[in-house]
Each structure stands twice: as structure tokens, then as C-alpha cells.
Amino acid sequence: MRTTLPLALILLASSTLTAAPSELPPLGGQDGVSYAVALSPDSKRMASGGKDGTVILWDVEGRYELLRLTEHTGPILCLAFSPSGDFVVSGSADRTVRFWDVQTGKEKREVIKAHDEAVTAVAINRDASLIATAGWDGKVKLWDNKGEAAGQHELHKGPVFSLAFAPNGELLASGGRDQTVHIWNIKDKKEAGSLKDNKRTVWALAFLPDSKTLAIGAGKVVADNVVIIPVIRLREVGAKTEKASWPGHSAAIRSLSIGNDGKSIASASDDGTVRIWSLDGKGQPQVIETGAGIVSSVALSGDGKTVVAATADPVRSVRMWTVK
């Protein structure tokens, strides 16, 4: 049986307000597929990591490699810059988390043997006092800035793929294969709420500046010959209904990134596109067709003018665009 989509959804997915952002020449350096990218808060540095197990630090304006960090023994699956931009945290399939000084490339503290299986997500809170990690083992853990354990939960039933701290520092959201989002109160170390109606794997999460609204990116579901299109859902914590739902991607949404100005959000997908949306809900997104298959990670600069992505293209794995 052939499944067709409503014309309105087809038009919404394909139309844009402006021309796509302009791509800069691809960065070299990563040996093979890239899985993760992150931008420093001032957008002067970028970190990338991938299948080769290395973390590369880049000068964004000059577009050259600053440091190559090679202590991990497995692919790099996730990266996060500290709010001050002085260090970057990497999580790997080797089950460890490392903290890198961006000036020297040296490790700032002892490696953390974080999870029983691959580390799939990392996040840092607003004052860098806490680092959250998630793993294929289904656990979500907190660590202080010295690398000491500071709490954990096992609310998920299966691998956890996404983490996000609320900007106010009070909440931590996690999402995973079990199709749920759990909200954890950091101070009380207790669950503050959950969303269990996603009907698909939750690959990406991002809190909006109000610390109350979550952007949720998930996978595609095909059941009984009905295709459930991936959408970015905006959901207020504790609310029973969503604030907005944005269709457009045709495959799993792997990554979300909100600019520091709080005006736009970038999404990356298995459909090979990066889309940049206005958070006021007006108009259609700018669409970047990478031609690279899976786009596994995206990062939007603080001013919303630069977007970088990690792709499955082994030749052009780390990509960068100027947003118009």
C-alpha cells in the first residue's frame, strides 16, 4: 500500500523564506565520518570529533586546525564547550569522558570512566559546576567540576541519546530510545516530570531561553503503512499539550542547537539536511541540502550567523555555513 502525505505538509516541508545559507569550503582533518561538533560561546573556536577517535579544535575565523587530541580509544560521539569557553568535554564509545583545556590541549582533570557502555551525550550547566553524561547503558549521571560523581538516575528503559540543562540551572532533560523525555530537578535529585507520548526515539533536546519550553527532535515511525513525519515539537514542562509542532524533515532529527540570542534554532537530520527555524514560529526554515546523507550533529553560533555540522561524508565531514 502506498502512503501519501497531505499536500499542505509537502508544501510546508519544501518551501523556504530565503535562499539557503552560503557554504564555506569544507574543513579537513577528521579521518572519516564526523559524529559531533560544538561551538564555543564566543564562536571563535569549534570542536569536532568522529569515527577516528580524535577531537580537533579549530579556529573558526581562520578556518585552521589548532589542536588535535588523541587520548580516546573509541569514536567521539558527543562534545560540549564550557560556558566560559575555556574547556571542552568529550564523550566516547570507549565509555569515558575527558575535559580538555582549549589553550593547551592538556586534560584539565583525570579521565572519568563514566558509563558501562558508550557515552552518547554530554551537557554542561550555566556555571560549569555540573556536567551531565548519558550512555547506552540507560543511565544519566551528574559530575561536579572536579570530576566527582554528583548523582544519577535510571529513569529510562534503554539507551539515552540526548541531554539539555535549562538555562536557569534548575532542570535537566533527557531523552532516549524508550520514546520518553524525563525532567530531573537538579537540586532535589528527583523527577520533576516526564513526556511519554513521543511514539518515537528522542534523539535531540534543547531548552528555550525561558527554561520552561523544550524543543524535542525525534525519529521517524512507519507503522501499518502510515508514515509519522519527524517534527520539532515545542513543549512546556508540565503541560499536557504542545505549544507548536514544526514538520519539514523526512527522517530522524538527530541534533538541535539554539543560538545565544534565543531567536533561532538549527536542526540536523538523517535526511541530509540542516534547517534553521525562527523561534517566533513565523515563516519557513532556511534549508541546507548537504548531499551527505546523515547529518548527526549541528551547532549554531551565539549570534545565529554561523552554523556548523558533522556529516557522514567521509571527505567533507565537517561543514560550515554563513546564515543570511
Helices and strands as residue ranges (DSSP letters): H 7-14, E 22-23, E 34-39, E 45-50, E 55-59, E 64-69, E 76-81, E 87-92, E 96-101, E 112-113, E 119-124, E 130-135, E 140-144, E 149-153, E 160-165, E 171-176, E 181-185, E 190-195, E 202-207, E 213-218, E 221-223, E 226-228, E 231-236, E 244-247, E 253-258, E 264-269, E 273-278, E 286-289, E 295-300, E 306-311, E 318-322
